[in-house]
Amino acid sequence: MSRFHPLHMMVFAAGLLLLGAPSTNAADGMPKQLAQSQQSTTVSEENIRSYAAAVPQVQEVSAEWQQRIQKEAKTQKDIEKMHQEANQELVQVIKTEGLSVREYNRITQLAAKNPDLKSKITSYME
């Protein structure tokens, strides 16, 4: 399997997770996820380490499912079913490392905007 740059895979892997439609905060009409991400731009050291441990596993599972879908899916229904199975496996990988999917995605978004956080994550991945 070819080696991908870990920073690119953080964004790619997060994109594979189905987030669903964001719910809104009734008080101000703002999506809850956006409101929460604006409130907290810090990540604990423990979560950074957990995230760094999860990314290569998410990368591996994602690559395996991409190949499997390309080889085995015959219909759109097959693709959708396999995407659901892949997402379930990805969620389990993330939870095994002690993170929620929401926190994993939040860290991915923060790392995309914060070079220091991105660097710290990468250093744990090496």
C-alpha positions in Angstrom: 0.0 0.0 0.0 1.4 3.4 -0.9 2.1 5.8 1.9 0.0 9.0 2.0 1.0 12.2 3.6 -0.6 12.2 7.1 -1.9 15.7 6.9 -3.8 15.0 3.7 -5.2 11.9 5.1 -6.6 13.7 8.2 -8.8 15.7 5.9 -9.6 12.8 3.6 -10.5 10.4 6.4 -12.7 13.0 8.1 -14.5 13.4 4.8 -15.5 9.8 4.8 -17.4 10.0 8.0 -21.1 10.8 7.5 -22.0 13.8 9.7 -25.6 14.1 8.7 -27.4 17.4 8.6 -26.3 19.8 11.4 -29.0 20.6 13.9 -29.6 24.2 14.6 -29.5 26.1 17.9 -33.1 27.3 18.3 -32.0 30.4 20.1 -30.0 31.9 17.3 -30.5 29.7 14.3 -26.8 28.9 14.1 -25.9 25.2 13.4 -24.9 23.7 16.8 -21.7 22.2 15.4 -20.6 25.7 14.3 -21.5 27.3 17.6 -19.6 24.6 19.5 -16.5 24.8 17.3 -16.4 28.5 17.8 -16.6 28.2 21.5 -13.6 25.8 21.8 -10.5 26.1 19.7 -8.2 24.2 22.1 -7.5 20.5 22.1 -6.2 18.6 25.1 -2.8 16.9 24.8 -4.6 13.6 25.4 -7.0 14.2 22.5 -4.1 15.2 20.3 -2.3 12.0 21.0 -5.6 10.0 20.5 -6.2 11.7 17.3 -2.7 11.1 16.0 -3.1 7.4 16.9 -6.5 7.2 15.1 -5.5 8.9 11.9 -3.3 6.0 10.5 -6.0 3.5 11.4 -8.7 5.5 9.8 -6.5 5.9 6.8 -6.0 2.2 6.5 -9.7 1.3 7.0 -10.6 4.0 4.4 -8.2 2.7 1.8 -9.4 -0.9 2.3 -13.1 0.1 1.9 -12.3 2.2 -1.1 -10.7 -0.7 -2.8 -13.5 -3.1 -1.7 -16.2 -0.7 -3.0 -14.5 -0.4 -6.3 -14.1 -4.1 -6.7 -17.4 -5.4 -5.3 -20.1 -2.8 -5.6 -22.4 -3.4 -8.6 -25.2 -1.0 -7.9 -25.8 2.3 -6.2 -27.5 0.4 -3.4 -24.4 -1.7 -2.9 -22.3 1.4 -2.7 -24.6 3.0 -0.1 -24.6 -0.2 2.0 -20.8 -0.5 1.9 -20.4 3.2 2.8 -22.6 2.6 5.8 -20.5 -0.4 6.8 -17.3 1.5 6.3 -18.6 4.4 8.4 -19.5 2.0 11.2 -16.0 0.6 11.1 -14.4 4.1 11.1 -16.5 5.2 14.0 -15.4 2.1 16.0 -11.7 2.9 15.2 -12.1 6.5 16.4 -14.0 5.4 19.6 -11.3 2.8 20.3 -8.8 5.6 20.5 -11.0 7.4 23.0 -12.5 10.1 20.8 -16.1 10.8 19.7 -16.6 11.3 16.0 -17.6 14.9 16.7 -14.3 15.5 18.5 -12.3 13.7 15.7 -13.9 15.9 13.1 -13.5 19.0 15.3 -9.7 18.3 15.6 -9.5 17.8 11.8 -11.1 21.1 11.2 -9.0 22.9 13.7 -5.8 21.3 12.3 -6.7 22.5 8.9 -6.7 26.1 10.2 -3.9 25.9 12.8 -0.4 25.1 11.6 0.9 24.6 15.2 -1.8 22.0 16.0 -1.1 20.3 12.6 2.6 20.2 13.4 2.0 18.7 16.8 -0.3 16.0 15.4 2.2 15.2 12.8 5.0 14.9 15.3 3.0 12.3 17.2 2.3 10.4 14.0 6.0 10.0 13.2 
